[in-house]
Amino acid sequence: MDKPKLAILGSTGSIGTQALEILEKADDLFHIAALSANNNYTLLAKQANRFRPETVILANTTKSAAFEEMLDYRPESIIYGNNGLDNYANEGDYDLLLNSLVGFAGFMSTYHALIRSKKVALANKESLVVGGEILTNLSAFKNGNLIPVDSEHSAMLQCLIGENQKDIGKIVITASGGPFKNYTKEEMQHVTLEDALNHPNWDMGAKITIDSSTMMNKGLEIIEAKWLFNLPVDKIEPVIHPQSIIHSIIEFVDGSSKAQLGPPDMKVPILYALTYPNRVAYPNRTLDYSERLNLEFMPVDFDRFPCLQLAIDAAKAGGFKPAILNAANEIAVERFLKREIRYIDIPKIIESSLISIESNKEITPLALQTIDRETRAFANTLLN
């Protein structure tokens, strides 16, 4: 029997590289049909030479010659340019798409895959943040073809197997608190880029690490959970859990709770999303219950983390507000990473964008792309 075909969009990023590490040891699970990268053509070439996918996609068109020189085989298809991802998702030969792209750029790939009734392992949370209203109305979503990769949403999914949706009292979504959980509001005024990139628990890409430090990442995850599990935002409660061992908790209407636990290691939720609804044996890290285990919880201080409140407010407002929130945040983080703005300017840019930009159009993929471009242009003019 032929192995199912897996396409990994964003194979050179944190999720993509860890997925390939899993498949090095569990090579009987999938045939790698496609790999993609934005700029990292050297790593993409190494991955392609190892797994020999039929298709490789490189967004950076200026590196085509250097990239092809590094290949020791000839793929059936080499696709260049930003449209390559969407075109492959829409036309490529795959059974499961692991979407580990960063930002709004991943939305259309998710959309095209679901339109084709393909399975999607979703590590691109922005797909649901900006386009949840569209994606959740597709028959493939209703048939369970979208499986979350985020550790929090994987935990929620695992805790809800065998349960009825109507029995959910609330979801408790945990957050490490990032590097600034113990900072005062005054200390937050002086955060540097190096401070923000120093996450205590997780090894992630730069954009997600900054989002974790501002707690925008948790805001985006709340919006994602709202769409994944069809819950009002008020039933999704964020709490600080510094150890990152309990990844989320479902509290039921009878007072019982279920939690999913494990070390802070993304390979567990990646593997679960790839093999869902089955589990396969794999030597992932586990907890040692013979050792003393401290599990702390504390409330979120919304005053020190205004990005989280902005995300919750945008989710409640609905419409295009989550897309505006996401686009403004992507630009603000990008500008902070370039040292163009201060850390405390990130929520200011997001809030100004949410206040200033509006649309009464019907929510369609084209309308989302338009509002995304408009927001990015506006956010780039602020605080210059």
TORKEGU-874147 format. One record per atom (N, C-alpha, C, O, CB): x, y, z. Coordinates in steps of 0.001 Angstrom, whole numbers, plus 500000, padded with zeros to 6 digits. Atoms other than C-alpha are relative to their C-alpha. Glycine has a CB too. Example, Ala and Ser with C-alpha at 12.3 -4.5 7.8 and 13.67 -1.06 7.14 Angstrom:
<pts>
500890498810500000/512300495500507800/500900501200500000/501936501181500665/499008500027501246/499180498810499940/513670498940507140/499230501090500730/499739502198500899/500414500462498585/
</pts>
This chain:
<pts>
500839498800500000/500000500000500000/500875501251500000/501813501353500790/499051500005501223/499225498776500089/501345503426499026/499819500850501255/498733500917501831/499598500794498758/500079499099498848/502174505821501840/499272501281499592/499402501727498453/501424500327500552/500653498731500317/500018508974502045/501042501080499717/502150501059500252/499076500437501155/499072498954500441/501600512041500465/499834501246500875/498738501790501015/499764500350498502/499989498846499108/502565514873502812/500730501166499339/501849501014498849/500662499642501348/499362498761500446/503288518436501699/500233500877501221/499327501065502033/499127500743498929/499673499137498863/505060520714504193/500297501397499471/501311501620498809/501216499438500815/499776498611500375/504692524430503585/500661500701501185/500113500741502286/498657500709499589/499209499425498904/507326526254505618/500901498952500615/501021498876501838/499086500600501075/499237501144499471/509627523252505931/501301500413500672/501890499617501403/500306499025498886/498737499579499387/512655525318506987/499790500747501318/500761501122501976/500775500881499034/500293499345498729/510905526936509964/500007499012501153/500322497835500974/498658500704499934/499937500816498791/510623525619513516/499105498764499912/499553497654500201/499608500832501205/500933501140500093/507542523425512940/500416499057498885/500426497839499065/498556500490499762/499626500830501142/508673522213509532/501223499144500269/501242497960499932/500252500864498803/498781500778499731/512147521179510682/499744498909501029/500297497814500924/501127500918500489/500312501029499000/510742519350513706/499155498875499403/499318497709499762/499266500624501194/500791501037500675/508203517545511521/500919499073499204/500728497857499211/498939500640499063/499078500829500779/511026516347509272/500904499167500911/501290498055500549/500854500879499075/499239500803499032/513030515237512325/499191498780500441/499731497685500596/500389500855501231/500873501127499656/510040513099513311/500005498969498879/500115497768499126/498559500486500274/500125500909501135/509799511641509818/501326499340499634/501335498357498893/499454500744498802/498721500705500138/513522510796509816/499940498667500733/500441497654500247/501167500862500543/500082501211499173/512750508267512570/498764499173499680/498753497958499879/499997500370501475/501255500703500314/509220507397511441/499735500110498500/498717500651498069/498796500590500822/500069499798501450/509830507180507707/498964499129499304/498774499223498091/501337499739499396/501057500820500596/507070504642507193/498647500718500003/497671500187499473/499883498675500748/501292499314499859/504352507243507927/499554500683498717/498393500573498324/500077501024501110/500375499182501148/504449509447504844/501067499968498913/502243499704499163/499749501433500438/499098499616501089/505965510075501472/499976501517499927/498899502110499853/499579499344498618/499932498543500074/507167513690501343/499827500425498546/500687500163497705/501348500533500580/500328499619501373/505547515152498232/500487501399499649/500799501679498492/498510499917499785/499596498618500287/506503518819498600/500598500642501242/500191500355502368/498798500831499497/499394499194498941/508685521143500673/500099501438499499/500263501680498303/501414499441500411/499920498600500427/508762524941500684/500772500835501005/500838500518502192/498602500582499806/499321499027499156/510802527839502017/499783501389499420/499468501550498241/501516499679500120/500096498611500445/510664531609501848/501365500467499482/501511500789498303/499507500919501159/498665499527500376/514358532582501845/501114498985500208/502146499051499541/500320501222500770/498910500888499585/516360529740503390/500219498887498972/499873497730499210/499700499392501386/499857500962501098/517299528032500125/501049498930500303/500966497819499779/500369500729498715/498970500997499701/520368526290501570/499435498833500808/499732497672500528/501158500647500762/500620501071499218/518361524375504172/498959499263499167/498838498042499264/499355500565501279/500988500650500859/515577523725501660/500671498992499076/500149497897498869/499229501043499177/499278500920500884/518125522160499295/500442498744500758/500336497635500234/501223500703499380/499591501152499195/519465519921502078/498802499086500280/498902497863500181/500639500469501329/501209500787499728/515921518839502983/499544499262498745/499178498088498797/498867500908500523/500440500611501256/515054518195499351/500910498827499622/500427497783499185/499982501050498867/499071501088500324/518197516105498816/499782498792500899/499977497654500473/501444500481500123/500245501108499078/517329514034501880/498691499285499692/498652498055499665/499985500505501434/501323500621500126/513617513460501212/499514499873498560/498553499151498295/498999500791500786/500287500096501433/513488513924497414/498519500155499644/497932499271499020/500490498684499485/501401499766500378/510010515429497076/499878500283498499/500828500735497859/499413501178500811/500251499698501409/508463515742493629/499991501503499746/500362501957498664/498674499389499554/500134498551500166/507894519468494214/500762500724501100/500674500358502272/498512500419500011/499403499087499033/510003522134495897/499593501416499612/499517501757498431/501565499847500049/500516498643500218/508819525722496304/500900500976500749/501123500817501949/498504500132500475/499163498960499400/511069528738496959/499414501354499630/499340501705498453/501490499883499526/500641498714500267/509425532137497332/500990501012499436/500620501827498591/499367500549501274/498990499031500427/512674534079496792/500506499656498605/501275498712498427/501174500040501001/499646500293501392/513095534213493024/501453500324499681/501986499820498692/499098500771499067/498621499592500308/516581535775493210/501015498904500300/502171498992499885/500360501246500785/499065501055499597/518099532588494636/499826498720499182/500330497668499575/499821499689501477/500322501212500763/516903530169491930/501253499263499513/501349498044499652/499124500358498806/498804500659500541/520305529510490334/500824499359501115/501264498216500992/500864501009499221/499222500537498874/522111529075493660/499310498789500600/499963497817500980/500209501075501080/500769501111499438/519343526813494906/500155498744499150/500447497667499670/498517500378500116/499961501174500873/519341524523491887/501395499389499925/501536498186499703/499527500372498604/498636500526499968/523119524200492025/500221499063501179/501045498151501108/500999501139500057/499826500804498791/522776522688495498/499237498683499950/499486497800500772/499560500789501204/500797501227500081/520300519993494430/500798498884499337/501469499105498329/498695500252499223/499311501132500613/521710516548493723/499028499071499267/499394497957498895/500766499217501062/500978500718500823/518521515361491962/499120501045499328/499182502224499678/499139498989500859/500870499063500706/515967516932489641/498550499746500387/497964498758499944/500182499875498469/501415500162499671/512501517393491183/499131500103498745/499528500700497744/499566501053501033/500930499879501125/509530517034488877/499590501447499783/499329501869498656/498759499135500233/500455498617500109/508610520624489650/500735500866501022/500770500548502211/498467500092500206/499436498981499120/510496523609491071/499208501278499766/499175501800498651/501543500217499736/500892498848500118/508176526540491767/500633501180500735/501064501051501881/498577499677500574/499438498799499391/509420530070492440/498920501080500130/497949501110499373/501196500524499166/500894498852499849/507647533183493706/498962499793501087/498700498670501520/499307500290498697/500964500021498895/505062534063496329/498713499262499660/498042498754500559/499669501406500412/501241500682500382/502180532573494337/500155498485499955/499172497758499810/499531500499498649/499764501434500121/503804529153494295/499283499178501055/498795498085500766/501462499725500072/500655500727498916/502363528123497664/498517499809499716/497984498706499834/500188500735501325/501432500080500271/498788528956496730/499715499092498811/498761498314498823/499428501392499744/500210500829501189/499128527329493331/500177498526500330/499426497679499844/500966500407498881/499802501403499647/500503524146494847/498843499484500851/498335498388500616/501328499817500746/501124500430499159/497807523996497533/498758499753499161/497955498872499467/499702501048501081/501192500075500855/495223524453494784/500085498876498975/499055498365498534/499793501320499283/499865500946501109/496655521991492266/500912498808500290/500887497827499547/500515500719498804/498983501019499752/499382519843493859/499434498640500373/498268498512500747/500910500460501081/500386501381499707/499288516084494415/500461499658501420/501615499285501633/500617499003498951/499699500311498601/499144515561498193/498726499527500683/497619499796500215/500598501237500739/501138500456499197/496902513923500793/499831500846501252/498711501110501688/500174498534500385/500013499215498759/497843515976503859/500931501191499822/502064501047499362/500433499130501236/499205498779500071/499079519559503980/500342500446501416/499448500747502206/499243501122499231/499559499402498743/501158520647506977/500312501457499711/501325501770499084/501249499248500606/499829498567500256/500771524427506890/500694500627501198/500059500943502205/498629500699499723/499238499366498921/503538525863509047/500555501345499554/501599501788500033/501144499085500462/499630498649500423/503756529203507258/499712500977501136/498892500701502012/499230500412498707/500180498981498968/503962532329509402/499179501142499428/499502501675498366/501368500516500527/500752498816500370/501315535034509170/498862499751499030/498531498611498703/500911500986499420/501149500043500902/498434535844506846/500331499285498693/499435498788498009/499512501412499707/499583500663501235/500464534413503958/499524498547499940/499430497972498856/501515500051499867/500415501398499984/499275530969505064/498519499767499770/498099498629499561/500377499400501285/501455500175500062/495535531623504808/499540499350498700/498779498383498730/499314501339500164/500515500493501279/495013530998501088/500376498541499766/499617497800499141/500523500859498854/499612501405500152/496938527717501195/499046499093500771/498646498040500275/501447499781500483/500983500755499216/494640526468503965/498662499956499269/498025498907499168/499823500624501403/501294499885500710/491603527682502026/499964499080498778/499008498326498597/499745501469499562/499979500831501212/492625525993498755/499991498515500346/499307497730499689/501234500329499148/499949501416499620/493414522706500498/498638499510500467/498199498426500082/501043499775501102/501314500419499493/490068522591502301/498944500004498893/498060499146498876/499554500920501147/500923499985501141/488174523555499143/500096498680499229/499105498184498693/500307501200499060/499767501270500704/489719520410497625/499734498794500899/499981497657500498/501436499944499477/500285501066499030/488663518379500707/501251499239500413/501183498060500760/498987499030499424/498765500588499492/492301517714501589/500046500150501516/499359500999502084/501240500663499344/499767499848498570/493388517194505181/501083501054500224/502057501132499475/500406498645500645/499044498949499677/495240520101506763/500408499873501461/499555499894502348/499403501403499714/499453499877498655/497509519965509827/500433501451500133/501395501880499496/501206498988500260/499870498546500016/497363523624510772/500884500520501123/500510500482502295/498641500639500092/499151499285499055/500291525351512457/499982501495499720/500621502276500425/501432499469499943/500135498591500360/499401528650510778/498722500536500632/497657500513500015/499983500193498446/501194499589499259/497043530085513399/499268501153499324/498062501323499498/500376500397501414/500624498841500642/496438533196511297/498918499606499002/498028500405498710/501052500831499301/501043500454500921/494379531115508845/498620500131500627/497694500648500002/500250498548499583/501293499919499308/491571530860511396/499769501374500604/498625501819500703/499916498941501091/500166498664499416/492241534252512990/499363500938498996/498401501635499320/501352500565500469/500522499050500995/491614536165509762/498815499435499241/497911500181498863/501092500388499018/501018500568500879/489399533727507895/499162498912500609/498640498054499897/500634499476498803/500765501049499332/487656531610510512/498573499899499510/498036498799499379/499999500233501471/501393500007500466/484213532644509283/499870499286498663/498868498619498403/499468501433499879/500019500657501311/485087531415505780/500322498516500131/499597497670499606/501000500674499045/499519501382499937/486973528236506671/499024499078500719/498849497928500316/501345499951500692/500880500874499215/484479526933509238/498684499708499284/497925498839499712/499714500630501353/501201500279500794/481691527075506652/500258499015498868/499325498606498177/499450501288499430/499672500965501047/483531524741504276/499673498591500474/499838498262501649/501488500105499602/500399501362499627/482341521146504193/501182499200500537/501002498352501411/499387499278498796/498830500742499521/485901519859504701/500268500295501468/500659499403502221/501237500344499161/499824499675498578/486134521744508008/498946499263500823/499263498679501860/499902501542500238/501078500665499262/482768520366509115/500207498496500073/499705497839500985/498656500300499355/499718501433500007/483997516882508220/501258499642500799/501673498483500815/500149499517498573/498858500271499136/487003517245510545/501339499937499295/502268499300499791/499783498739500702/498752500064500763/489706517773507919/501067500983500482/502201500937500007/499712500256498551/499030499032499486/491401520605509843/500420499593501411/499609499598502337/499406501441499995/499484500455498712/493614519392512693/501023501015500495/501983501313499784/500632498573499886/499059498983499509/495394521963514889/501329499400500440/501387498294500977/499383500764501158/498662500405499576/499132521721515511/500426500724501274/501194500180502067/501010500268498887/499648499265498771/499418524401518216/499825499098501216/498855498345501301/499130501279500150/500050500891498835/500127522686521536/498718500203500804/498154499243501330/501220500230500897/501206499719499220/497177524426523218/498762499395499342/497931498786500015/499816501511500171/501195500493500696/494627523496520565/500037498487499822/498995497832499800/499863500677498637/499860501453500000/496001519985520262/499524499438501339/498839498416501384/501471499587499726/500438500429498667/495457519673524027/498477500037500111/497861499106500629/500632500891501089/501464499882499960/491870520913523686/499347498859499225/498411498222499707/499547501360499423/500558501064500838/491169518458520862/500097498652500705/499140497878500717/500727499943498644/499819501294499338/492619515539522821/499065499845501202/498563498753501466/501454499836500449/500876500064498825/490577516417525921/498523499876499615/497704499430500419/500201501239500866/501416499997500406/487349516687523911/499579498730499267/498400498563498953/499726501193499116/500372501247500668/487493513282522238/499064499203500909/499374498956502074/501266499161499636/500992500746499237/484429511345523365/499042500871500790/498132500353501438/500686499075500925/500868499078499255/482788514456524858/499019500693499069/499227500750497857/500838501046500749/500978499225500758/479754516452523754/500324501487500092/500666502000501158/498571499727500513/499737498561500054/480227520054522659/499176500766501029/499672501707501649/499709500535498605/500896499272499094/477265521151524775/500410499871501467/499929500617502320/498578499501499829/499583500210498615/478975519869527912/501211500846500402/501653500790501549/500314498543500216/498855499145499678/481870522354527691/499530501185500836/498664501950500410/500711500491498705/500271498816499195/481707524869530528/500866501156499558/500377502260499313/500224499711501477/499064499022500543/484817526738529441/501306499293499663/501565498177500113/500241501166501003/498653500460500312/488272526237528004/500986500917500720/500886502141500630/500259499986498450/498916499244499372/491276527319530054/501234499818499127/501771498715499017/500267499524501487/498848500056500891/494105528168527671/501213500546500762/501187501666501272/499740500815498675/498856499628499169/497502528290529331/501036500778499204/501193500586497999/500640498760500608/498929499192500588/500307530755528647/501189499977500942/501026500045502161/499530501468499732/498808500017499156/503872530620529877/500211501338500703/500831501407501764/501228499651499168/499725498657499492/503830534362530477/501214500619499349/501486501806499527/500192499966501490/498847499494500711/506946534666528342/501077500538500929/501071500239502123/499576501066499050/498892499508499181/510060536492529554/499618501129500955/500410501496501824/501101500469499111/500351498796499236/508111539384531121/498868499792500995/498226500751501423/499621501096499060/501132500270499106/505605537657533376/500156500665501370/499166500931502051/499836498502500181/499770499377498692/507243539213536455/500448501462499894/500826502070500895/501041499209500767/499607498608500178/508040542630534954/498911500934500513/497724500615500442/500299500291498523/500971498953499674/506385545750536303/499668500762498716/500354500628497703/500556500971501107/500364499204501168/504626548107533913/501120500977499643/501350501259498467/498688500762500257/498880499093500246/507553550498534314/501141499270499294/501745499807498366/500496500613501322/498924500768500641/510060547785533406/499665499656498557/500561499547497720/500274498721500781/500418500310501369/508010546958530295/500326501146499037/500443500932497830/498497499699499963/499703498833500843/508778550478529024/501405499915499392/501700500601498414/499864501293500821/498593499995500399/512448549563528592/500450498658499417/501646498371499382/500871500355501190/499676501313500564/512283546093526993/500773500164498689/500401500977497842/498708499173499767/499219499985501236/514893545510524285/499612498819499114/498907497905499543/501511499965500312/500255501110500922/514721543258521243/500588498708500547/499961497651500476/500586500303498607/499347501203499456/517167540854522879/499202499428501173/499091498210501315/501442500325500453/500846500450498886/514970540707526001/498800499213499475/498484498132499973/499519501208500843/501246500582500505/511865539896523962/500227498681499274/499334497836499230/499310500976499072/499711501236500734/513563537161521935/500471498864500917/500706497747500455/501056500269498940/499480500992499054/514689535319525083/498852499285500717/498567499574501880/500938500673501030/501132500713499384/511750532956525719/500497498938500972/501440498213500655/499112499349498918/499479500932498985/512148530855528897/499713498527499722/500430497668500234/499429500353501328/500425501401500129/510412527661527696/500073499428498588/500455498272498405/498609499869500490/500194500520501350/509929527371523937/501075500530499054/501556501652499213/498605500371499479/499077499596501057/512297527490520953/499173500191498735/498771499217498098/501152498937499787/500912499691501104/510303529254518219/500648501025499082/501717501557499381/498637500525500531/499537498960500897/510752531590515279/499867501371500641/499186501533501653/499230499953498693/499934498662499400/511357535306515907/498621500629500146/498314501195501195/500888500907499162/501317499338499947/507823536508515073/499146499415501112/498536500158501881/499266499866498652/500837500644498984/506082533960517294/500566500255501397/499809500370502360/499894498478499733/499391499722498704/508584534583520102/499616501396500492/499324501576501674/501528499869499913/500434498658499609/507765538305520089/498521499986500361/498121500601501350/500267501016498866/501431500110499692/504040537487519968/499767499367501367/498848499750502090/499286499182498923/500130500635498689/504513535253522991/500328500992501106/499673501005502148/500918498768500100/499593499043498972/506265538038524899/498938501067500239/498775501530501368/501313500659499610/501065498989499861/503407540517524224/498672499361500400/497720500056500755/499825500778498683/501210500806499803/500817537739524759/498999500162498866/497862499705498982/499341500368501308/500847500010501188/499373538540521333/499806498572499505/498744498218498994/500610500878498888/500113501398500415/500108534898520581/498816499325500680/498100498541500057/501294499240500316/501123500599499274/497598533930523267/498686500573499487/497684499861499413/500136500242501522/501201499407500575/495082536385521822/499617499347498685/498447499049498448/500198501481499795/500263500679501270/495426534831518384/499497498583500240/498621498099499523/501266499972499129/500424501377499692/495055531376519940/498576499961500548/497852498992500316/500962499360501013/501385499929499524/491840532442521682/499045500109498818/498005499452498785/499808501199500959/500844499870501194/490404533519518336/499968498680499237/498919498261498747/500515501141499084/499929501301500678/491589530253516799/499118498970500704/498396498219500050/501457499499499945/500820500953499240/489944528235519583/498514500281499835/497710499351499767/500371500044501479/501406499616500211/486686530161519143/499450499330498737/498336498805498740/499865501547499891/500463500578501258/486463528936515543/500121498486499995/499235497796499491/500780500581498839/499803501451500011/487861525449516079/498908499262500767/498448498199500349/501356499657500589/500912500714499109/485445524580518874/498643500691500135/497832500325500986/500631499853501365/501304499346500085/482546526930518073/499521500484501368/498432500143501828/498972499047499398/500295499490498665/482627528732521409/500070501523500008/500868502105499274/500978499412501035/499829498557499820/482044532351522415/501310500294500715/501786499488501515/498818500594500788/498706499640499427/485223534156523413/499951500028501529/500946499722502186/500451501357499468/500119499931498541/483910534617526965/500160498643500670/500370498576501881/498664500591500378/499826501344499434/484148530823527426/501420499477499835/501685498298500070/499029499033499352/498600500394500159/487889530794526692/500831500907500905/500965502102500642/500469500100498489/499337499206498967/489935531922529691/501519499789499967/501984498661500132/499444499638501390/498546500142499954/493688532639529492/500522500073501434/500056500890502230/500665501081499146/499334499946498696/495832531918532551/501504499817499795/501934499171498840/499432498908500970/498552500181500042/499572532126533205/500359498692500691/499949498442501825/500732501197500670/499501501276499453/501197528714533751/501476499908499603/501799499397498531/499163498740499454/498596499807500390/504974529311533830/500723498731499545/501649498811498738/500747500588501144/499272501234500316/506022525648533559/499690499461498597/500445498635498085/499672498937501031/500406500483501333/504225525071530199/499901498475499953/500321497845498982/500994500483498935/500187501458499939/503385521514531260/498552499621499713/498288498669498977/500420499459501380/501414500169500356/499581521715531200/499735500924498813/499889502141498916/499032500328501225/500088499219501240/498831522835527654/498620500608499782/498495501593499055/500357499130498817/501340499395499933/495106523500528097/499115499097500852/499418497926501077/499382500202498561/500935500711499122/492181522469530293/498587500222499461/498228501332499068/500123500493501496/501432499872500297/488544521753529444/499239499827501312/499356498799501979/499529498940498920/500860500091498826/486159522488532285/498571499728499514/498048500453498668/500073501318500870/501325500410500455/482783520760531884/498911500541500928/499181500990502042/499915498470499916/501124499389499281/479342521854533040/499723499327501342/499084499922502210/498752499948499144/500232500687498725/479312519242535839/501098500287501019/501086499734502119/499896498502499773/498927499650499077/482442520751537415/501266499204499816/502281499506500444/499536499834501379/498802500794500260/484871518134536110/500902500725498998/500433501524498188/499618498595499470/499059499406500949/488010519160534228/500927498922499447/501255497951500129/500820501128500672/499000500847500633/490350517429531792/501149500885499542/500929501979499022/499395499195498806/498825499263500454/493896518575531073/500911499062499210/500907497851499435/500761500626501201/498989500766500716/496591517428528651/501366500525500436/501616501729500399/499812500108498439/498711499629499439/500123517417530059/501149499451499162/501001498462498445/500112499502501433/498784500485500633/503617517038528694/501069501066500063/500755502235500284/499738499588498550/498941498996500036/507006518738528531/499755500989498859/499055500658497902/501380499326499842/500164499039501096/507156521888526379/500794499566498770/501935499986498576/500445501405500445/499345500590501161/507996520026523166/498978499909498880/497978499203499015/500601498594500333/500991499943501077/506216520697519859/499889498710499207/498958498556498416/500332501119499068/500079501222500797/506949517259518458/498774499154500345/498270498420499495/501258499177500194/501202500769499631/504041515742520409/498780500491499214/498133499676498557/499730500110501525/501158499565500779/501319517961518879/500204499897498493/499239499681497760/499662501413500353/499760500173501447/502996517833515446/499677498568499599/498944498336498637/501479500347499628/500236501411500324/502983514034515457/498523499665500105/497992498943499262/500813499086500927/501423500298499821/499409513918516771/499186500535498822/498279499861498334/499482500604501322/500737499426501123/498185516246514010/500235499211498714/499324499049497902/500402501458499798/499687500754501218/499950514218511328/499321498635499971/498982498138498897/501501499822499871/500522501375499960/498546510865512501/498559499911500506/497988498821500547/500886499146500877/501367499965499466/495144511940513927/499037499260499063/499141499411497846/499532501466500202/500357500173498589/492885510227514943/500787498888500705/500429498474501808/498529499708500109/499215501083499421/495512507561515596/501186500555500787/501561501717500634/500489499044498901/498745499697499334/498527507580517881/501037498977499548/500725497799499368/499835499993501554/498931500926500383/501862506091516866/501128500110501024/501349501171501607/500526500305498552/498893500021499043/504791505092519053/501142500861499471/501510500779498299/500483498545500260/498886499133500374/507601507647519037/500704500422501288/500037500672502292/499510501253499172/499270499700498759/510364508455521561/499999501477500385/501060502070500580/501415499537499869/500088498633499517/509088511894522539/500336500074501485/500209499087502210/498606500565499742/499741499786498576/510114513361525895/498710499812500801/497626500142500320/500588501415500243/501142500147499111/507798512506528784/500351500582501369/501517500840501666/499580498509500122/499786499483498653/507350513804532318/500483498888500928/500098497728500780/498709500632500546/499528500951498991/509139512108535197/499216500274501287/499512501215502024/501566500127500236/500880499766498854/506468511772537884/500634499587501325/500054499813502388/498702499253499809/499312500325498751/508979510427540401/500749501210500552/501200501205501698/500972498838499784/499367498755499566/510488513927540553/498936500984500490/497770500898500107/500829500627498846/500927498954499536/508917516883542354/499550500840498801/500370501295498003/500676500909501091/500572499283501139/506583518635539904/499166501165500511/498147500962501171/499139499052499116/500744498813499584/505435522199540531/499150500505498841/499653500715497737/500961501109500494/500921499457500997/502380523441538629/499380501261500567/498558501206501482/498899498963499608/500508498718499511/501654527128539133/499013500596498998/499135500404497788/501165500984500260/500941499256500835/498751529193537829/499811501384500592/499796501552501811/498638499258499882/500250498635499534/498170532919538029/499207500751498943/499283500419497760/501332500739500316/500821499266500966/495798535411536418/500856500859499080/501989501214499405/498981500874500727/499333499109500951/496751537485533396/499789501451500436/498682501833500816/499461499774498550/500090498567499744/497505541169534032/499821500701498654/500793500963497946/501274500532500759/500296499411501302/495783542756531043/500594501403499862/500828501872498749/498494500050499779/499425498657500041/497189546158531975/501438499960499485/501876500866498777/499953500646501394/498610500132500457/500747544928531365/500097499355498624/501114499490497944/500802499185501000/500010500688501296/499784542899528284/498787500448499178/497859499666498973/499982498454500196/501176499460500690/497395545136526303/499685499301498680/498544499345498220/500199501462499744/500255500693501267/497810543104523103/498949498898500168/498144498657499268/501306499400499452/500963501077499764/495809540269524651/498579500549500050/497662499950499488/500327499259501308/501332499398499938/492870542550525428/499553500475498618/498380500341498268/499989501173500994/500338499568501360/493011544010521899/499517498815499170/498575498945498388/501217500667499321/500401501194500757/492763540487520478/498624499516500424/497805499155499579/501025498878500185/501302500440499498/489824539551522707/498902500942499511/497829500495499108/500004499932501546/500985499017500470/488011542776521785/499740499835498506/498597499937498063/500481501435500297/500165500197501443/488629542160518073/499183498744499717/498354498732498808/501373499908499306/500767501237500176/487277538616518388/498522500230500286/497660499709499578/500545498894500914/501398499714499667/484109539913520046/499343500882498942/498166500711498624/499908500674501371/500540499109501028/483680542631517417/499728499246498707/498759499538498006/500963501158499736/500199500824501188/484062540083514619/500243500777498718/500961501777498704/498602499429499991/499820499362501291/483864541014510952/501465499967499576/502129498933499653/499492501440500045/498614499914500451/487204542226509626/500974500351501126/502183500404500902/500112501026498900/499120499543498923/488539543273513040/501146499019500300/502277499469500483/499185500225501259/498862500895499767/490580540073513632/501050500066498892/502242499932499167/499509498579500141/499043499886501104/492159540458510167/500817501283500127/502018501289499858/499267499967498644/499294498725499782/493026544101510922/500995499852501154/502141500293501065/498989501152500300/499131500270498845/494432543061514303/501240499238499563/502360499607499914/499242499203501082/498891500851500402/496577540385512699/500986500734499105/502197500639499304/499481498771499290/499119499294500933/497930542562509881/500797501081500718/501998501227500492/499187500620498855/499313498940499256/498743545459512208/501072499410500910/502159499972501046/498993500820500830/499021500648499127/500482543091514609/501207499503499210/502345499654499654/499352498837500750/498883500488500809/502561541514511837/500944501141499625/502164500986499679/499479499306498733/499167498854500362/503768544950510717/500722500550501236/501910500867501171/499140501105499342/499384499474498779/504392546139514296/501163499125500451/502219499639500819/498960500107501121/498934500917499597/506440543044515124/501172500073499024/502334500081499430/499467498558500083/498953499884501014/508337543286511846/500831501267500209/502056501245500087/499381499999498593/499289498734499785/509202546913512584/500805499972501310/501883500562501389/499000501175500019/499243500145498755/510241546062516151/501253499161499777/502320499479500301/499124499363501093/498848500848500291/512514543296514852/501069500766499219/502256500451499304/499560498762499214/499050499149500749/514103545915512567/500492501178500849/501265502011500375/499338500531498708/499647498922499060/514496548232515605/499490501369499540/500102502394499839/501514500057500181/500600498737500446/512272550877513976/499094500606501067/498909501822501108/499207499780498714/500901499535498951/509904551113516946/500400499350501323/501178498396501354/498517499676499648/499757500575498685/509998550424520674/499024498849500262/498007498705499584/499872501082501096/500865501132499630/508493547346522290/498601500479500384/497604499877499985/500623499207501167/501306499510499534/505717549393523912/499196500656498889/498029500996499089/500189500987501135/500738499442501134/504790550792520483/499164498948499278/498263499296498516/500961500644499023/500718501062500717/503522547401519272/498489500112500225/497748500168499243/500501498612500452/501451499882499815/500064547665520934/499436501342499516/498265501417499143/499658499812501462/500486498696500479/499830551366519974/499674499936498515/498655500473498081/501045501106500266/500243500138501436/500111550517516273/498766499146499742/497964499455498860/501223499388499303/501157500883500173/497571547717516602/498704500729500343/497726500647499600/500145498744500874/501213499296499574/495057549859518494/499624501094499003/498449501239498666/500196500608501400/500290498950500981/495358552762516046/499421499412498718/498517499994498120/501269500801499681/500498500653501213/494792550382513132/498566499526500180/497734499685499288/500895498819499621/501364500481499731/491712548844514742/498999501149500029/497858500989499595/499956499239501332/500896498841499928/490231552296515347/499792500624498623/498692501074498302/500560501049500970/500019499207501227/491058553740511930/499467499264498782/498946499900497866/501367500480499707/500337500741501220/490303550948509458/498695499243500189/498498498544501183/501136499024499618/501307500668499952/486817549678508729/499617499521498602/500138500009497598/498906500956500568/500546500468501272/484986547784506015/498638499376500260/498445498654501238/500960498979499311/501333500612499886/481355546838505500/499753499003498872/498611498628498606/498909501084499988/500132500972501078/482054544441502632/499699498609500550/499890498341501737/501273499970499152/500167501413499641/481122540772502674/501386499389500204/502328499719499484/499196499218498892/498706500636499730/483920538637504129/500236498881498987/499593497833499030/500056499442501456/499576500967501014/485513536802501199/501528499959500011/502160500851500577/499445500380498567/498535500008500065/489109535729500529/500569501267499370/501572501794499850/500474498795499219/499517498787500653/489535538706498176/499871501210500916/500780502038500982/499234500243498702/500202498870499078/488083541154500720/501006499950501148/501480500991501603/498558499994500560/499001500133498935/490415539766503402/501376500441499515/502119501095500247/500060498550500505/498714499586500557/493414540260501124/500061501516499863/501107502123500097/500238499332498636/500049498542500159/492307543844500449/500177500707501340/500963501649501446/498672500423499356/499904499356498685/491851544744504131/501375499754500610/501892500597501343/498894499480500947/498650500304499510/495168543043504929/501009500988499415/501835501536500145/500400498545499638/499081499050500644/497030545209502389/499793501414500530/500759502130500792/499811499981498477/500315498657499516/495244548371503560/500544500206501417/501108501255501730/498477500237499973/499527499890498618/496085547683507201/501516500075500060/502067500882500808/499506498818500828/498532499998500003/499740546935506487/500543501363499568/501479501893500168/500538498896499067/499547498693500481/500134550157504527/499808501062501084/500684501898501306/499238500400498714/500285499025498945/498496552152507343/500952499822501186/501499500797501701/498540499867500469/499152500272498833/500489550458510121/501448500421499768/502165500759500709/499949498518500349/498638499593500322/503716551263508311/500196501517500055/501329501996500092/500370499491498631/499888498534499938/502913555005508433/500055500510501424/500410501666501650/498836500648499281/500129499547498617/502492555120512213/501355500068500701/502227499230500472/499064499075500769/498826499866499127/505185556322514636/501314500042499223/502337499555499705/500039498854500990/498749499876500767/507727557058511908/500835501140500553/501924501410500047/499708500231498493/
</pts>
